[in-house]
């Protein structure tokens, strides 16, 4: 999270420096800055990369058990790991390059808000849900987004749209059919997660004054870590027993097909929608005010 915050701080500094320079150069009536509200949704099938278990009895911790490559392959063959993510963010951005006579258009945005997460493990062999974790809509999230467009003609162009998101949080709504309850013990269960998502869309774009439509492939990766902790206490004896399971996962798929539509309702107001469909699903919508 510290690296992500440093990156966002540097990005903000670049924005402010560019803003001061462009404010002096922009043509009268040109709207370069924008603020808005955006919603993002992603659901992704994952595969397990790493897993470690630790068990502690009255402050004595056992030797950690790390799964071998063969054990991880067996788990991936019989189980489905699924991650769903939703984010509602405030957005602030600036057109970095966009003069009417230029063939280039470059826009950048910073998004900060709250997110919810759902994580599931299903056993495909016996068709049962082994684990389900939910965070609620209260996890911090931050994103950066760019749009690089090159005009080939007045109505056609090509574009690249990189997008990076980070979130972290705690799942407290947990259904666990793998690590069951221990008789006579009171327990608490929490899952601490980190979520890092990166995507680049490559688009062929049709443009007019108020409507832009882009179609093309998208390339993405989701990296997710979980630190699942179960703490148990026997109220009669004071004995404690805890379980900790650490997992690292990555998205199974990495490419999809996507479409982006931007409609400028009036010069100061625009709505944008994006959807990517393949092995996974991702979508994003935003409304922006230009000034």
Buried (B, 14 or more C-beta within 10 A) or exposed (E): EEEBEEBBEEEEEEBEEBEEEBEEEBEEEBEBBBBBBBBBBBBBBBBBBEBBBBBBEEEEEEEEEEBEEEEBEEBBEEBBBBBBBBBBBEBBBBBBBBEEEEEEBBBBBBBBBBBBBBBBBBBEEEEEEBBBBBBBBEBBBBBBBBBBBBBEEEEEBBBBBBBBBBBBBBBBEBEBEEBEEBEEBEBEBBBBBBBBBBBBBBBEBEBEEEEBBBBBBBBBBBBBBBBBBBBBBBEEEEBBBBBBBBBBBBBBBBEBEBBBBBEBEEEEBBBBEBBBEBEBBBBBBBBBEBE
